[in-house]
Amino acid sequence: MTTRLRRAATARAYEDKQGGWTLVTATGEPLRLANPASLCLWDALGAGATPCELVGLLGARFPQVPPERLRRDVAGFIERLIGLGFVVEHPRGGGAPAAVAPGRRARRRPEEQESSPRRRRTAVRR
């Protein structure tokens, strides 16, 4: 089974003035992403991706880098993000991430929510 990776719902990303991103977990762990490869991978993790898809993405963007080095670099990057709580793994197949209890729905990330989250359906009284 292939593992799909996604950004953790508790991780927050803030664009900084130098064009990079500073990531912060719920526990306050910071990580700054500044190089083009890490920014490319972080962007891809927003929609979810497998490690192989991430390697392919970097291979297309940086064709001069040997594939073995890309695999090694992506594996190290993913391991670090998972260890710090910025990324979660879940089995591929459309299910909710493993962190969500069975029978419960995963919360949507802020960028997936509607522009007016307080809008609710109400019954019309007559």
C-alpha positions as a Markdown table, in Angstrom:
| # | Residue | x | y | z |
|---|---|---|---|---|
| 1 | Met | 0.0 | 0.0 | 0.0 |
| 2 | Thr | 1.3 | 3.5 | -0.9 |
| 3 | Thr | 1.5 | 6.1 | 1.9 |
| 4 | Arg | 0.0 | 9.4 | 1.1 |
| 5 | Leu | 1.4 | 12.5 | 2.9 |
| 6 | Arg | -0.5 | 15.6 | 3.8 |
| 7 | Arg | 0.1 | 18.7 | 5.8 |
| 8 | Ala | -0.9 | 18.3 | 9.4 |
| 9 | Ala | -4.1 | 20.1 | 10.3 |
| 10 | Thr | -2.4 | 21.6 | 13.4 |
| 11 | Ala | 0.6 | 23.0 | 11.3 |
| 12 | Arg | 0.5 | 26.7 | 10.4 |
| 13 | Ala | 2.5 | 28.3 | 7.6 |
| 14 | Tyr | 3.4 | 32.0 | 7.4 |
| 15 | Glu | 5.0 | 33.6 | 4.4 |
| 16 | Asp | 8.0 | 35.7 | 5.4 |
| 17 | Lys | 9.5 | 38.8 | 3.9 |
| 18 | Gln | 12.4 | 37.0 | 2.3 |
| 19 | Gly | 10.0 | 34.8 | 0.2 |
| 20 | Gly | 10.2 | 31.7 | 2.3 |
| 21 | Trp | 7.8 | 30.1 | 4.7 |
| 22 | Thr | 8.0 | 29.6 | 8.5 |
| 23 | Leu | 6.0 | 26.6 | 9.7 |
| 24 | Val | 4.8 | 26.3 | 13.3 |
| 25 | Thr | 3.2 | 23.3 | 14.9 |
| 26 | Ala | 0.6 | 23.4 | 17.7 |
| 27 | Thr | 3.4 | 22.8 | 20.2 |
| 28 | Gly | 5.3 | 25.8 | 18.9 |
| 29 | Glu | 8.0 | 24.0 | 16.9 |
| 30 | Pro | 9.2 | 26.3 | 14.1 |
| 31 | Leu | 10.8 | 25.4 | 10.8 |
| 32 | Arg | 11.8 | 27.8 | 8.1 |
| 33 | Leu | 11.6 | 26.7 | 4.4 |
| 34 | Ala | 13.6 | 28.9 | 2.1 |
| 35 | Asn | 15.1 | 26.9 | -0.8 |
| 36 | Pro | 13.2 | 26.3 | -4.0 |
| 37 | Ala | 13.1 | 22.5 | -3.5 |
| 38 | Ser | 11.5 | 22.6 | 0.0 |
| 39 | Leu | 9.0 | 25.3 | -1.1 |
| 40 | Cys | 8.0 | 23.1 | -4.0 |
| 41 | Leu | 7.5 | 20.0 | -1.8 |
| 42 | Trp | 5.6 | 22.0 | 0.8 |
| 43 | Asp | 3.2 | 23.3 | -1.9 |
| 44 | Ala | 2.7 | 19.8 | -3.2 |
| 45 | Leu | 1.9 | 18.5 | 0.3 |
| 46 | Gly | -1.1 | 20.9 | 0.5 |
| 47 | Ala | -3.1 | 18.6 | -1.8 |
| 48 | Gly | -1.4 | 15.4 | -0.6 |
| 49 | Ala | 1.2 | 13.4 | -2.4 |
| 50 | Thr | 3.1 | 10.1 | -2.2 |
| 51 | Pro | 6.9 | 10.1 | -1.8 |
| 52 | Cys | 7.2 | 8.9 | -5.4 |
| 53 | Glu | 5.1 | 11.8 | -6.6 |
| 54 | Leu | 7.3 | 14.2 | -4.7 |
| 55 | Val | 10.5 | 12.8 | -6.2 |
| 56 | Gly | 8.9 | 13.0 | -9.7 |
| 57 | Leu | 8.0 | 16.6 | -9.1 |
| 58 | Leu | 11.5 | 17.6 | -8.1 |
| 59 | Gly | 12.9 | 15.6 | -10.9 |
| 60 | Ala | 10.9 | 17.6 | -13.4 |
| 61 | Arg | 11.9 | 20.9 | -11.8 |
| 62 | Phe | 15.6 | 19.9 | -11.3 |
| 63 | Pro | 16.5 | 17.5 | -14.1 |
| 64 | Gln | 20.2 | 18.0 | -13.5 |
| 65 | Val | 20.0 | 16.3 | -10.1 |
| 66 | Pro | 20.5 | 12.5 | -10.1 |
| 67 | Pro | 17.3 | 10.5 | -9.2 |
| 68 | Glu | 19.0 | 8.7 | -6.3 |
| 69 | Arg | 19.9 | 12.0 | -4.6 |
| 70 | Leu | 16.3 | 13.3 | -5.1 |
| 71 | Arg | 14.9 | 10.1 | -3.4 |
| 72 | Arg | 17.4 | 10.5 | -0.5 |
| 73 | Asp | 16.7 | 14.2 | -0.1 |
| 74 | Val | 12.9 | 13.8 | -0.3 |
| 75 | Ala | 13.0 | 10.9 | 2.3 |
| 76 | Gly | 15.1 | 13.0 | 4.7 |
| 77 | Phe | 12.8 | 16.0 | 4.2 |
| 78 | Ile | 9.6 | 13.9 | 4.8 |
| 79 | Glu | 11.1 | 12.2 | 7.9 |
| 80 | Arg | 12.0 | 15.6 | 9.4 |
| 81 | Leu | 8.5 | 17.0 | 8.7 |
| 82 | Ile | 6.8 | 14.0 | 10.2 |
| 83 | Gly | 9.1 | 14.0 | 13.2 |
| 84 | Leu | 8.2 | 17.7 | 13.9 |
| 85 | Gly | 4.5 | 17.2 | 13.3 |
| 86 | Phe | 4.1 | 19.2 | 10.1 |
| 87 | Val | 3.1 | 16.3 | 8.0 |
| 88 | Val | 0.9 | 13.2 | 8.6 |
| 89 | Glu | 0.7 | 9.9 | 6.8 |
| 90 | His | -2.4 | 7.9 | 5.8 |
| 91 | Pro | -3.0 | 5.0 | 3.5 |
| 92 | Arg | -3.8 | 5.9 | -0.1 |
| 93 | Gly | -7.4 | 5.3 | -1.1 |
| 94 | Gly | -9.4 | 8.3 | -0.2 |
| 95 | Gly | -10.0 | 7.6 | 3.4 |
| 96 | Ala | -9.5 | 10.1 | 6.2 |
| 97 | Pro | -6.0 | 10.4 | 7.8 |
| 98 | Ala | -5.3 | 7.8 | 10.5 |
| 99 | Ala | -5.4 | 10.5 | 13.1 |
| 100 | Val | -9.2 | 10.8 | 12.7 |
| 101 | Ala | -11.2 | 8.3 | 14.7 |
| 102 | Pro | -13.5 | 5.9 | 12.8 |
| 103 | Gly | -17.0 | 7.4 | 12.3 |
| 104 | Arg | -15.7 | 11.0 | 12.7 |
| 105 | Arg | -15.2 | 13.4 | 9.9 |
| 106 | Ala | -11.8 | 15.1 | 9.4 |
| 107 | Arg | -11.8 | 18.9 | 9.8 |
| 108 | Arg | -11.2 | 20.8 | 6.7 |
| 109 | Arg | -8.0 | 22.9 | 6.4 |
| 110 | Pro | -8.6 | 26.7 | 6.4 |
| 111 | Glu | -7.7 | 27.0 | 2.7 |
| 112 | Glu | -10.5 | 24.4 | 1.9 |
| 113 | Gln | -13.2 | 26.2 | 3.9 |
| 114 | Glu | -15.7 | 28.5 | 2.3 |
| 115 | Ser | -15.1 | 32.2 | 2.5 |
| 116 | Ser | -17.8 | 32.7 | 5.0 |
| 117 | Pro | -17.5 | 29.7 | 7.5 |
| 118 | Arg | -20.4 | 30.9 | 9.7 |
| 119 | Arg | -23.0 | 30.6 | 6.9 |
| 120 | Arg | -25.4 | 27.8 | 7.9 |
| 121 | Arg | -28.6 | 26.5 | 6.6 |
| 122 | Thr | -31.6 | 27.5 | 8.6 |
| 123 | Ala | -35.2 | 26.3 | 8.4 |
| 124 | Val | -37.6 | 28.8 | 7.0 |
| 125 | Arg | -40.5 | 29.5 | 9.4 |
| 126 | Arg | -43.9 | 30.2 | 8.0 |
